[in-house]
């Protein structure tokens, strides 16, 4: 079709946003072009965006339908998503024949490469802009596939995910334009004529990029890889988690629409949904056409990808054991409140949720007097109980358990040690079939090997361990061991001692773990802000990449030089 989106139109619309993103990844200041508040969309909000009622209606209209993307190689239809809140979605998605789809995806790469870094970045920003306009619709899609409560699905699955996508585009653009497009080269030869060449430097993608989506944060974890690869010239094949297809199917649909309007092959972005138990990710991951893989999920499959997808550059975010060291505090109530929220948010189903709380056996010094280990655990349990005492409030914070495995781990946690805070069932008035549980806190002994077997492995979900240690020094030794052996996406600590603070910082620097100190207000250890915070470090076993830094994008393309005699 004739191009409806010209490079000039794209530049006029999106170049200012790209420039601001480039600036802010250098300053690390707060910035977001995507509004967090639901009222910022629809009538009186962002132009062309869906309001709350329109977004819900758009989501409802998808239920029980066939989601046809017009992709080549469709050889059947698959589905089966069931909302963690109860209802079946009843949506069918195209199942693909890779032998047909992958060559079709590669067919458009020459034109996409020739477009250059700026046009690719601006097309990506147009895709993100249209995704943003449909944030209300996507929020329901994320909510009913991940189990996040609506407000979290709206913010984390919408503007925060879009921010991460834009951040990846900014890094990708910056790395590609470090090398000039052309250069005239002249080498003096004394009395002879100089040697002269005209050189062109062309960024070229590695090949098909496979994004393997996760169940809990399909857009937030998916968008960095999608947009980093697309912006660097690679076609992108999205393989969603079978329980969370819809958010990424909507994303693929929007991307294909924009690419087509901009005069590019829509098959540069495609979806690979799978039949139950098919395990298509393993098949696709070792295809010779696949040269980049982004994966979020279990350690076992992440390691399998790293060891077997040898033809591809593999970026993984796997499991880790996140730890909080409690040494002392000058805001005891603030600490308890902050930790209670951190343990409760989305039922602990975040890769950044604290699992182990390391507390000296002899207690800690606080502004409220000395507190024993038992005092701290009891007071934290009371803070969680107070936060989640009302079922409506609890439902809005906890969401729903994403799958039966999480529920099984929660129910088995009581066998691991003394239960300081039992989990309770929460009734969700709007969705009575939702499985909603409050967190459990279990006491463990840091000197007992049997207890170590529990706290030195990830127990994903609303399960936390209050580990009694002999001293803060012992806590730091255990923290170091945990990061080195198991990895960590986040580390937190509370201390009023400058010496202890430096010691904790040294551990995290040595072991490459992101650290948050003395959080007592409205910022939590399990939250990170795009353009400013790094999600993961890529330096410990929890993840081999960080969202987002130059290393996350630079190996997705190569610079190819063409020399001509001048």
TORBAMI-212753 format. One record per residue (C-alpha): residue number from 0; residue in one letter; chain; x negated, y negated, z negated. Coordinates in nm, 3 decimals. Example, Ala and Ser with C-alpha at 12.3 -4.5 7.8 and 13.67 -1.06 7.14 Angstrom:
# residues 2
> seq:type:mol:X:Y:Z
> 0:a:A:-1.230:0.450:-0.780
> 1:s:A:-1.367:0.106:-0.714
END
This chain:
# residues 566
> seq:type:mol:X:Y:Z
> 0:x:A:0.000:0.000:0.000
> 1:x:A:-0.103:-0.362:0.038
> 2:x:A:-0.279:-0.498:-0.266
> 3:x:A:-0.035:-0.685:-0.491
> 4:x:A:-0.304:-0.770:-0.745
> 5:x:A:-0.593:-0.961:-0.588
> 6:x:A:-0.932:-1.007:-0.753
> 7:x:A:-0.858:-1.379:-0.779
> 8:x:A:-0.529:-1.317:-0.959
> 9:x:A:-0.695:-1.071:-1.193
> 10:x:A:-0.975:-1.318:-1.266
> 11:x:A:-0.740:-1.608:-1.333
> 12:x:A:-0.532:-1.394:-1.568
> 13:x:A:-0.793:-1.190:-1.753
> 14:x:A:-1.139:-1.342:-1.719
> 15:x:A:-1.088:-1.571:-2.022
> 16:x:A:-0.995:-1.268:-2.234
> 17:x:A:-1.300:-1.077:-2.112
> 18:x:A:-1.525:-1.375:-2.189
> 19:x:A:-1.387:-1.402:-2.542
> 20:x:A:-1.432:-1.029:-2.598
> 21:x:A:-1.792:-1.056:-2.481
> 22:x:A:-1.848:-1.340:-2.725
> 23:x:A:-1.688:-1.173:-3.024
> 24:x:A:-1.879:-0.842:-2.993
> 25:x:A:-2.187:-1.057:-3.046
> 26:x:A:-2.053:-1.268:-3.333
> 27:x:A:-1.862:-0.977:-3.496
> 28:x:A:-1.594:-1.226:-3.607
> 29:x:A:-1.225:-1.142:-3.643
> 30:x:A:-1.032:-1.161:-3.315
> 31:x:A:-0.749:-0.981:-3.144
> 32:x:A:-0.550:-1.077:-2.835
> 33:x:A:-0.283:-0.818:-2.922
> 34:x:A:-0.024:-0.931:-3.181
> 35:x:A:0.026:-0.704:-3.483
> 36:x:A:0.378:-0.817:-3.572
> 37:x:A:0.674:-0.647:-3.400
> 38:x:A:0.855:-0.982:-3.363
> 39:x:A:0.577:-1.106:-3.132
> 40:x:A:0.726:-0.893:-2.854
> 41:x:A:1.044:-0.931:-2.654
> 42:x:A:1.257:-1.245:-2.637
> 43:x:A:1.054:-1.540:-2.759
> 44:x:A:0.738:-1.327:-2.780
> 45:x:A:0.478:-1.212:-2.531
> 46:x:A:0.604:-1.274:-2.174
> 47:x:A:0.746:-0.964:-2.008
> 48:x:A:0.717:-0.751:-2.321
> 49:x:A:0.980:-0.517:-2.461
> 50:x:A:1.146:-0.618:-2.786
> 51:x:A:1.236:-0.377:-3.063
> 52:x:A:1.571:-0.264:-2.920
> 53:x:A:1.438:-0.246:-2.564
> 54:x:A:1.136:-0.042:-2.672
> 55:x:A:1.350:0.205:-2.865
> 56:x:A:1.588:0.236:-2.570
> 57:x:A:1.295:0.298:-2.333
> 58:x:A:1.165:0.571:-2.563
> 59:x:A:1.510:0.729:-2.598
> 60:x:A:1.550:0.729:-2.219
> 61:x:A:1.241:0.949:-2.187
> 62:x:A:1.376:1.223:-2.414
> 63:x:A:1.485:1.536:-2.233
> 64:x:A:1.344:1.418:-1.898
> 65:x:A:1.072:1.527:-1.655
> 66:x:A:0.777:1.286:-1.667
> 67:x:A:0.669:1.289:-1.303
> 68:x:A:0.343:1.109:-1.236
> 69:x:A:0.321:1.191:-0.867
> 70:x:A:-0.015:1.362:-0.916
> 71:x:A:-0.158:1.601:-0.657
> 72:x:A:-0.204:1.959:-0.767
> 73:x:A:0.111:1.983:-0.978
> 74:x:A:0.192:2.355:-0.997
> 75:x:A:0.452:2.357:-1.273
> 76:x:A:0.596:2.177:-1.573
> 77:x:A:0.511:2.207:-1.940
> 78:x:A:0.637:2.057:-2.265
> 79:x:A:0.747:2.149:-2.614
> 80:x:A:0.663:1.847:-2.832
> 81:x:A:0.854:1.841:-3.160
> 82:x:A:0.850:1.527:-3.371
> 83:x:A:0.705:1.569:-3.721
> 84:x:A:1.025:1.390:-3.819
> 85:x:A:1.235:1.678:-3.683
> 86:x:A:1.378:1.613:-3.335
> 87:x:A:1.253:1.791:-3.024
> 88:x:A:1.138:1.548:-2.755
> 89:x:A:1.234:1.779:-2.471
> 90:x:A:1.000:1.609:-2.221
> 91:x:A:0.830:1.804:-1.942
> 92:x:A:0.493:1.700:-1.799
> 93:x:A:0.309:1.806:-1.484
> 94:x:A:0.079:2.104:-1.514
> 95:x:A:-0.211:2.074:-1.272
> 96:x:A:-0.426:2.295:-1.058
> 97:x:A:-0.779:2.161:-1.119
> 98:x:A:-0.897:2.287:-0.781
> 99:x:A:-0.656:2.044:-0.617
> 100:x:A:-0.652:1.756:-0.867
> 101:x:A:-1.025:1.711:-0.929
> 102:x:A:-1.121:1.662:-0.562
> 103:x:A:-0.831:1.416:-0.529
> 104:x:A:-0.959:1.222:-0.829
> 105:x:A:-1.306:1.196:-0.677
> 106:x:A:-1.174:1.073:-0.342
> 107:x:A:-1.118:0.720:-0.474
> 108:x:A:-1.454:0.675:-0.646
> 109:x:A:-1.636:0.507:-0.354
> 110:x:A:-1.394:0.215:-0.343
> 111:x:A:-1.385:0.194:-0.722
> 112:x:A:-1.765:0.185:-0.731
> 113:x:A:-1.779:-0.080:-0.458
> 114:x:A:-1.541:-0.304:-0.655
> 115:x:A:-1.821:-0.376:-0.903
> 116:x:A:-1.827:-0.418:-1.282
> 117:x:A:-1.621:-0.738:-1.298
> 118:x:A:-1.326:-0.621:-1.090
> 119:x:A:-1.323:-0.287:-1.270
> 120:x:A:-1.318:-0.467:-1.606
> 121:x:A:-1.036:-0.697:-1.497
> 122:x:A:-0.827:-0.406:-1.368
> 123:x:A:-0.876:-0.238:-1.704
> 124:x:A:-0.758:-0.554:-1.879
> 125:x:A:-0.446:-0.559:-1.661
> 126:x:A:-0.377:-0.200:-1.765
> 127:x:A:-0.419:-0.295:-2.131
> 128:x:A:-0.194:-0.598:-2.085
> 129:x:A:0.087:-0.381:-1.950
> 130:x:A:0.035:-0.127:-2.227
> 131:x:A:0.061:-0.413:-2.476
> 132:x:A:0.390:-0.527:-2.324
> 133:x:A:0.530:-0.181:-2.399
> 134:x:A:0.397:-0.159:-2.754
> 135:x:A:0.741:-0.099:-2.906
> 136:x:A:0.803:0.194:-2.671
> 137:x:A:0.456:0.336:-2.737
> 138:x:A:0.503:0.294:-3.112
> 139:x:A:0.798:0.535:-3.108
> 140:x:A:0.598:0.774:-2.889
> 141:x:A:0.307:0.768:-3.136
> 142:x:A:0.537:0.796:-3.437
> 143:x:A:0.721:1.100:-3.303
> 144:x:A:0.408:1.287:-3.197
> 145:x:A:0.166:1.202:-3.479
> 146:x:A:0.396:1.166:-3.779
> 147:x:A:0.273:0.816:-3.854
> 148:x:A:0.531:0.589:-4.013
> 149:x:A:0.672:0.337:-3.765
> 150:x:A:0.475:0.034:-3.878
> 151:x:A:0.148:0.222:-3.871
> 152:x:A:0.234:0.374:-3.534
> 153:x:A:0.315:0.025:-3.406
> 154:x:A:-0.008:-0.133:-3.530
> 155:x:A:-0.266:0.147:-3.512
> 156:x:A:-0.114:0.309:-3.204
> 157:x:A:-0.049:-0.028:-3.039
> 158:x:A:-0.257:-0.345:-3.087
> 159:x:A:-0.540:-0.179:-3.280
> 160:x:A:-0.576:0.091:-3.012
> 161:x:A:-0.556:-0.172:-2.739
> 162:x:A:-0.828:-0.371:-2.917
> 163:x:A:-1.052:-0.065:-2.918
> 164:x:A:-0.988:-0.017:-2.545
> 165:x:A:-1.073:-0.380:-2.472
> 166:x:A:-1.382:-0.355:-2.690
> 167:x:A:-1.502:-0.059:-2.480
> 168:x:A:-1.445:-0.258:-2.160
> 169:x:A:-1.647:-0.551:-2.296
> 170:x:A:-1.940:-0.329:-2.391
> 171:x:A:-1.920:-0.149:-2.055
> 172:x:A:-1.923:-0.476:-1.861
> 173:x:A:-2.211:-0.620:-2.063
> 174:x:A:-2.430:-0.315:-2.012
> 175:x:A:-2.360:-0.300:-1.638
> 176:x:A:-2.443:-0.666:-1.568
> 177:x:A:-2.776:-0.654:-1.752
> 178:x:A:-2.922:-0.566:-1.412
> 179:x:A:-2.867:-0.822:-1.132
> 180:x:A:-2.680:-0.710:-0.822
> 181:x:A:-2.962:-0.817:-0.589
> 182:x:A:-3.323:-0.933:-0.601
> 183:x:A:-3.572:-1.059:-0.344
> 184:x:A:-3.910:-0.909:-0.420
> 185:x:A:-4.239:-1.047:-0.296
> 186:x:A:-4.586:-0.919:-0.385
> 187:x:A:-4.882:-1.140:-0.285
> 188:x:A:-5.154:-0.969:-0.075
> 189:x:A:-5.424:-1.234:-0.077
> 190:x:A:-5.506:-1.341:0.280
> 191:x:A:-5.252:-1.100:0.423
> 192:x:A:-4.879:-1.160:0.440
> 193:x:A:-4.699:-1.074:0.116
> 194:x:A:-4.503:-0.751:0.084
> 195:x:A:-4.134:-0.835:0.083
> 196:x:A:-3.828:-0.629:0.000
> 197:x:A:-3.464:-0.707:-0.057
> 198:x:A:-3.327:-0.490:-0.336
> 199:x:A:-2.970:-0.405:-0.428
> 200:x:A:-2.876:-0.254:-0.765
> 201:x:A:-2.544:-0.070:-0.775
> 202:x:A:-2.381:0.075:-1.084
> 203:x:A:-2.248:0.422:-1.015
> 204:x:A:-2.040:0.638:-1.247
> 205:x:A:-2.157:0.985:-1.344
> 206:x:A:-1.843:1.165:-1.228
> 207:x:A:-1.507:1.274:-1.365
> 208:x:A:-1.460:1.183:-1.732
> 209:x:A:-1.250:1.419:-1.944
> 210:x:A:-1.078:1.269:-2.248
> 211:x:A:-0.955:1.537:-2.491
> 212:x:A:-0.689:1.374:-2.707
> 213:x:A:-0.612:1.435:-3.073
> 214:x:A:-0.281:1.487:-3.251
> 215:x:A:-0.310:1.220:-3.521
> 216:x:A:-0.428:0.911:-3.329
> 217:x:A:-0.372:0.980:-2.959
> 218:x:A:-0.415:0.620:-2.843
> 219:x:A:-0.653:0.479:-3.107
> 220:x:A:-0.900:0.763:-3.056
> 221:x:A:-0.825:0.804:-2.686
> 222:x:A:-0.850:0.450:-2.550
> 223:x:A:-1.224:0.391:-2.613
> 224:x:A:-1.324:0.685:-2.393
> 225:x:A:-1.057:0.618:-2.130
> 226:x:A:-1.155:0.256:-2.079
> 227:x:A:-1.532:0.298:-2.126
> 228:x:A:-1.537:0.557:-1.847
> 229:x:A:-1.296:0.379:-1.615
> 230:x:A:-1.479:0.046:-1.649
> 231:x:A:-1.811:0.212:-1.564
> 232:x:A:-1.679:0.356:-1.239
> 233:x:A:-1.562:0.705:-1.336
> 234:x:A:-1.227:0.871:-1.266
> 235:x:A:-1.062:0.973:-1.593
> 236:x:A:-0.871:1.295:-1.659
> 237:x:A:-0.673:1.280:-1.983
> 238:x:A:-0.609:1.614:-2.157
> 239:x:A:-0.372:1.528:-2.444
> 240:x:A:-0.317:1.735:-2.755
> 241:x:A:-0.015:1.957:-2.681
> 242:x:A:0.171:1.809:-2.979
> 243:x:A:0.096:1.449:-2.874
> 244:x:A:0.132:1.421:-2.497
> 245:x:A:0.377:1.133:-2.458
> 246:x:A:0.161:0.837:-2.573
> 247:x:A:-0.117:0.932:-2.333
> 248:x:A:0.125:1.023:-2.053
> 249:x:A:0.268:0.671:-2.077
> 250:x:A:-0.086:0.532:-2.071
> 251:x:A:-0.176:0.734:-1.761
> 252:x:A:0.145:0.624:-1.588
> 253:x:A:0.069:0.257:-1.652
> 254:x:A:-0.292:0.294:-1.539
> 255:x:A:-0.188:0.464:-1.214
> 256:x:A:0.064:0.188:-1.145
> 257:x:A:-0.195:-0.088:-1.193
> 258:x:A:-0.463:0.087:-0.987
> 259:x:A:-0.218:0.129:-0.700
> 260:x:A:-0.112:-0.236:-0.712
> 261:x:A:-0.476:-0.346:-0.718
> 262:x:A:-0.548:-0.150:-0.401
> 263:x:A:-0.725:0.148:-0.557
> 264:x:A:-0.646:0.518:-0.558
> 265:x:A:-0.406:0.588:-0.849
> 266:x:A:-0.561:0.934:-0.880
> 267:x:A:-0.857:0.771:-1.051
> 268:x:A:-0.655:0.836:-1.368
> 269:x:A:-0.460:1.158:-1.417
> 270:x:A:-0.302:1.375:-1.686
> 271:x:A:-0.372:1.742:-1.762
> 272:x:A:-0.100:1.877:-1.989
> 273:x:A:-0.122:2.244:-2.083
> 274:x:A:0.094:2.549:-2.135
> 275:x:A:0.125:2.685:-2.492
> 276:x:A:-0.197:2.858:-2.589
> 277:x:A:-0.359:2.795:-2.252
> 278:x:A:-0.672:2.628:-2.387
> 279:x:A:-0.721:2.425:-2.071
> 280:x:A:-0.976:2.199:-2.242
> 281:x:A:-1.235:2.479:-2.237
> 282:x:A:-1.173:2.541:-1.869
> 283:x:A:-1.195:2.177:-1.770
> 284:x:A:-1.493:2.100:-1.995
> 285:x:A:-1.731:2.323:-1.799
> 286:x:A:-1.614:2.228:-1.450
> 287:x:A:-1.908:2.091:-1.248
> 288:x:A:-1.704:1.783:-1.152
> 289:x:A:-1.668:1.685:-1.519
> 290:x:A:-1.971:1.476:-1.617
> 291:x:A:-1.842:1.293:-1.927
> 292:x:A:-1.637:1.427:-2.218
> 293:x:A:-1.478:1.234:-2.506
> 294:x:A:-1.341:1.448:-2.787
> 295:x:A:-1.186:1.393:-3.129
> 296:x:A:-1.094:1.694:-3.340
> 297:x:A:-1.230:1.995:-3.525
> 298:x:A:-1.599:2.051:-3.580
> 299:x:A:-1.582:2.400:-3.433
> 300:x:A:-1.460:2.287:-3.091
> 301:x:A:-1.678:1.977:-3.096
> 302:x:A:-1.986:2.194:-3.145
> 303:x:A:-1.863:2.429:-2.873
> 304:x:A:-1.841:2.137:-2.630
> 305:x:A:-2.188:2.012:-2.723
> 306:x:A:-2.336:2.358:-2.670
> 307:x:A:-2.145:2.470:-2.361
> 308:x:A:-2.053:2.162:-2.153
> 309:x:A:-2.417:2.119:-2.058
> 310:x:A:-2.341:1.944:-1.728
> 311:x:A:-2.165:1.659:-1.912
> 312:x:A:-2.251:1.376:-2.146
> 313:x:A:-2.043:1.472:-2.453
> 314:x:A:-1.917:1.221:-2.710
> 315:x:A:-1.764:1.383:-3.018
> 316:x:A:-1.592:1.275:-3.335
> 317:x:A:-1.563:1.580:-3.558
> 318:x:A:-1.483:1.650:-3.922
> 319:x:A:-1.665:1.492:-4.214
> 320:x:A:-1.638:1.463:-4.591
> 321:x:A:-1.580:1.102:-4.693
> 322:x:A:-1.701:1.008:-5.039
> 323:x:A:-1.645:0.733:-5.295
> 324:x:A:-1.908:0.675:-5.566
> 325:x:A:-1.758:0.520:-5.880
> 326:x:A:-2.034:0.370:-6.097
> 327:x:A:-1.875:0.060:-6.253
> 328:x:A:-1.637:-0.221:-6.161
> 329:x:A:-1.544:-0.574:-6.264
> 330:x:A:-1.189:-0.527:-6.131
> 331:x:A:-1.062:-0.195:-6.261
> 332:x:A:-0.697:-0.249:-6.167
> 333:x:A:-0.795:-0.373:-5.823
> 334:x:A:-1.015:-0.069:-5.770
> 335:x:A:-0.737:0.170:-5.871
> 336:x:A:-0.484:-0.006:-5.650
> 337:x:A:-0.718:-0.004:-5.352
> 338:x:A:-0.806:0.362:-5.393
> 339:x:A:-0.442:0.464:-5.442
> 340:x:A:-0.348:0.302:-5.113
> 341:x:A:-0.648:0.454:-4.935
> 342:x:A:-0.557:0.804:-5.052
> 343:x:A:-0.191:0.763:-4.959
> 344:x:A:-0.198:0.591:-4.618
> 345:x:A:-0.063:0.829:-4.350
> 346:x:A:-0.076:1.115:-4.601
> 347:x:A:-0.456:1.117:-4.588
> 348:x:A:-0.444:1.232:-4.225
> 349:x:A:-0.713:0.989:-4.114
> 350:x:A:-1.072:1.079:-4.034
> 351:x:A:-1.171:0.790:-4.262
> 352:x:A:-0.964:0.882:-4.571
> 353:x:A:-1.172:0.937:-4.888
> 354:x:A:-1.182:1.297:-5.003
> 355:x:A:-1.440:1.315:-5.283
> 356:x:A:-1.445:1.068:-5.573
> 357:x:A:-1.775:1.108:-5.760
> 358:x:A:-1.727:0.991:-6.120
> 359:x:A:-1.988:1.017:-6.399
> 360:x:A:-1.884:1.264:-6.666
> 361:x:A:-1.958:1.011:-6.941
> 362:x:A:-1.739:0.749:-6.777
> 363:x:A:-1.787:0.402:-6.631
> 364:x:A:-1.805:0.041:-6.747
> 365:x:A:-1.517:-0.182:-6.639
> 366:x:A:-1.369:-0.523:-6.709
> 367:x:A:-1.101:-0.333:-6.904
> 368:x:A:-1.355:-0.164:-7.129
> 369:x:A:-1.534:0.170:-7.104
> 370:x:A:-1.337:0.438:-6.921
> 371:x:A:-1.409:0.808:-6.947
> 372:x:A:-1.395:1.043:-6.649
> 373:x:A:-1.055:1.162:-6.768
> 374:x:A:-0.936:0.802:-6.807
> 375:x:A:-1.034:0.712:-6.450
> 376:x:A:-0.866:1.020:-6.305
> 377:x:A:-0.550:0.969:-6.510
> 378:x:A:-0.531:0.598:-6.428
> 379:x:A:-0.585:0.663:-6.057
> 380:x:A:-0.313:0.928:-6.065
> 381:x:A:-0.081:0.678:-6.232
> 382:x:A:-0.164:0.418:-5.965
> 383:x:A:-0.074:0.661:-5.687
> 384:x:A:0.246:0.756:-5.869
> 385:x:A:0.342:0.392:-5.910
> 386:x:A:0.266:0.311:-5.547
> 387:x:A:0.478:0.601:-5.420
> 388:x:A:0.748:0.607:-5.685
> 389:x:A:1.020:0.479:-5.453
> 390:x:A:1.101:0.722:-5.171
> 391:x:A:1.167:0.452:-4.910
> 392:x:A:0.836:0.282:-4.983
> 393:x:A:0.659:0.618:-4.997
> 394:x:A:0.797:0.721:-4.658
> 395:x:A:0.679:0.395:-4.504
> 396:x:A:0.324:0.460:-4.628
> 397:x:A:0.296:0.836:-4.600
> 398:x:A:0.465:0.905:-4.269
> 399:x:A:0.510:1.280:-4.217
> 400:x:A:0.272:1.576:-4.226
> 401:x:A:0.154:1.621:-3.871
> 402:x:A:0.153:2.002:-3.860
> 403:x:A:0.200:2.313:-4.077
> 404:x:A:-0.177:2.351:-4.130
> 405:x:A:-0.189:2.028:-4.328
> 406:x:A:0.101:2.141:-4.544
> 407:x:A:-0.069:2.477:-4.609
> 408:x:A:-0.392:2.308:-4.722
> 409:x:A:-0.198:2.078:-4.952
> 410:x:A:-0.007:2.364:-5.110
> 411:x:A:-0.325:2.569:-5.161
> 412:x:A:-0.522:2.282:-5.319
> 413:x:A:-0.388:2.354:-5.667
> 414:x:A:-0.577:2.684:-5.669
> 415:x:A:-0.912:2.505:-5.636
> 416:x:A:-0.917:2.337:-5.978
> 417:x:A:-0.720:2.153:-6.243
> 418:x:A:-0.447:1.943:-6.083
> 419:x:A:-0.457:1.589:-6.218
> 420:x:A:-0.187:1.461:-5.986
> 421:x:A:0.058:1.712:-5.838
> 422:x:A:0.212:1.647:-5.500
> 423:x:A:0.584:1.587:-5.479
> 424:x:A:0.835:1.606:-5.197
> 425:x:A:0.962:1.274:-5.067
> 426:x:A:1.303:1.241:-4.904
> 427:x:A:1.312:1.040:-4.582
> 428:x:A:1.664:0.898:-4.556
> 429:x:A:1.642:0.836:-4.180
> 430:x:A:1.478:1.169:-4.091
> 431:x:A:1.586:1.437:-4.341
> 432:x:A:1.387:1.707:-4.158
> 433:x:A:1.056:1.524:-4.199
> 434:x:A:0.797:1.697:-4.418
> 435:x:A:0.674:1.420:-4.649
> 436:x:A:0.446:1.490:-4.945
> 437:x:A:0.255:1.265:-5.185
> 438:x:A:-0.120:1.324:-5.234
> 439:x:A:-0.265:1.576:-5.476
> 440:x:A:-0.571:1.497:-5.687
> 441:x:A:-0.773:1.794:-5.816
> 442:x:A:-1.044:1.782:-6.083
> 443:x:A:-1.369:1.960:-5.995
> 444:x:A:-1.709:1.997:-6.161
> 445:x:A:-2.010:1.876:-5.964
> 446:x:A:-2.239:2.122:-6.144
> 447:x:A:-2.043:2.438:-6.058
> 448:x:A:-2.130:2.610:-5.728
> 449:x:A:-1.779:2.752:-5.694
> 450:x:A:-1.632:2.401:-5.708
> 451:x:A:-1.888:2.286:-5.454
> 452:x:A:-1.744:2.525:-5.200
> 453:x:A:-1.424:2.320:-5.217
> 454:x:A:-1.553:1.964:-5.213
> 455:x:A:-1.839:2.027:-4.967
> 456:x:A:-1.600:2.106:-4.684
> 457:x:A:-1.330:1.893:-4.526
> 458:x:A:-0.977:1.947:-4.658
> 459:x:A:-0.790:1.737:-4.402
> 460:x:A:-0.468:1.586:-4.535
> 461:x:A:-0.343:1.438:-4.865
> 462:x:A:-0.594:1.622:-5.085
> 463:x:A:-0.862:1.447:-5.291
> 464:x:A:-1.114:1.580:-5.539
> 465:x:A:-1.222:1.392:-5.852
> 466:x:A:-1.570:1.538:-5.897
> 467:x:A:-1.733:1.501:-6.239
> 468:x:A:-2.107:1.437:-6.203
> 469:x:A:-2.378:1.408:-6.465
> 470:x:A:-2.474:1.052:-6.375
> 471:x:A:-2.469:0.793:-6.100
> 472:x:A:-2.808:0.924:-5.992
> 473:x:A:-2.656:1.271:-5.955
> 474:x:A:-2.370:1.117:-5.761
> 475:x:A:-2.617:0.965:-5.515
> 476:x:A:-2.795:1.297:-5.474
> 477:x:A:-2.462:1.465:-5.401
> 478:x:A:-2.364:1.184:-5.165
> 479:x:A:-2.687:1.229:-4.970
> 480:x:A:-2.638:1.604:-4.948
> 481:x:A:-2.276:1.567:-4.839
> 482:x:A:-2.355:1.324:-4.557
> 483:x:A:-2.655:1.522:-4.438
> 484:x:A:-2.481:1.860:-4.437
> 485:x:A:-2.119:1.771:-4.363
> 486:x:A:-2.126:1.420:-4.224
> 487:x:A:-1.905:1.127:-4.319
> 488:x:A:-1.710:0.869:-4.123
> 489:x:A:-1.688:0.643:-4.428
> 490:x:A:-1.855:0.598:-4.765
> 491:x:A:-1.727:0.373:-5.042
> 492:x:A:-1.876:0.268:-5.373
> 493:x:A:-1.791:0.063:-5.679
> 494:x:A:-2.069:-0.085:-5.890
> 495:x:A:-2.161:-0.403:-6.073
> 496:x:A:-2.530:-0.313:-6.069
> 497:x:A:-2.751:-0.465:-5.795
> 498:x:A:-2.995:-0.177:-5.839
> 499:x:A:-2.723:0.086:-5.792
> 500:x:A:-2.585:-0.104:-5.494
> 501:x:A:-2.928:-0.101:-5.328
> 502:x:A:-2.969:0.270:-5.403
> 503:x:A:-2.631:0.352:-5.246
> 504:x:A:-2.714:0.137:-4.946
> 505:x:A:-3.047:0.318:-4.905
> 506:x:A:-2.872:0.656:-4.900
> 507:x:A:-2.630:0.537:-4.632
> 508:x:A:-2.908:0.382:-4.426
> 509:x:A:-3.117:0.699:-4.451
> 510:x:A:-2.825:0.922:-4.354
> 511:x:A:-2.652:0.683:-4.108
> 512:x:A:-2.316:0.641:-4.280
> 513:x:A:-2.091:0.335:-4.275
> 514:x:A:-2.057:0.187:-4.625
> 515:x:A:-1.789:-0.026:-4.793
> 516:x:A:-1.868:-0.178:-5.132
> 517:x:A:-1.632:-0.287:-5.410
> 518:x:A:-1.311:-0.308:-5.207
> 519:x:A:-1.037:-0.425:-5.442
> 520:x:A:-0.809:-0.633:-5.217
> 521:x:A:-0.621:-0.581:-4.893
> 522:x:A:-0.905:-0.422:-4.694
> 523:x:A:-0.940:-0.044:-4.732
> 524:x:A:-1.223:0.197:-4.669
> 525:x:A:-1.019:0.390:-4.413
> 526:x:A:-0.953:0.088:-4.190
> 527:x:A:-1.189:-0.060:-3.931
> 528:x:A:-1.144:-0.364:-3.708
> 529:x:A:-1.234:-0.355:-3.340
> 530:x:A:-1.497:-0.605:-3.219
> 531:x:A:-1.643:-0.622:-3.570
> 532:x:A:-1.658:-0.284:-3.748
> 533:x:A:-1.830:0.025:-3.614
> 534:x:A:-1.620:0.341:-3.643
> 535:x:A:-1.866:0.617:-3.722
> 536:x:A:-2.237:0.576:-3.663
> 537:x:A:-2.332:0.863:-3.435
> 538:x:A:-2.610:0.942:-3.681
> 539:x:A:-2.462:1.214:-3.902
> 540:x:A:-2.273:1.539:-3.834
> 541:x:A:-1.928:1.377:-3.842
> 542:x:A:-1.974:1.213:-3.500
> 543:x:A:-2.243:1.184:-3.235
> 544:x:A:-2.113:0.845:-3.116
> 545:x:A:-1.991:0.516:-3.262
> 546:x:A:-1.684:0.319:-3.159
> 547:x:A:-1.805:0.104:-3.013
> 548:x:A:-2.167:0.022:-2.935
> 549:x:A:-2.391:0.000:-2.630
> 550:x:A:-2.486:0.367:-2.660
> 551:x:A:-2.119:0.462:-2.622
> 552:x:A:-2.102:0.313:-2.272
> 553:x:A:-2.453:0.295:-2.127
> 554:x:A:-2.487:0.663:-2.039
> 555:x:A:-2.159:0.671:-1.848
> 556:x:A:-2.319:0.514:-1.541
> 557:x:A:-2.646:0.493:-1.354
> 558:x:A:-2.803:0.208:-1.163
> 559:x:A:-2.886:0.315:-0.807
> 560:x:A:-3.136:0.100:-0.618
> 561:x:A:-3.132:0.041:-0.243
> 562:x:A:-3.447:-0.124:-0.098
> 563:x:A:-3.459:-0.287:0.242
> 564:x:A:-3.749:-0.430:0.430
> 565:x:A:-3.714:-0.808:0.417
END
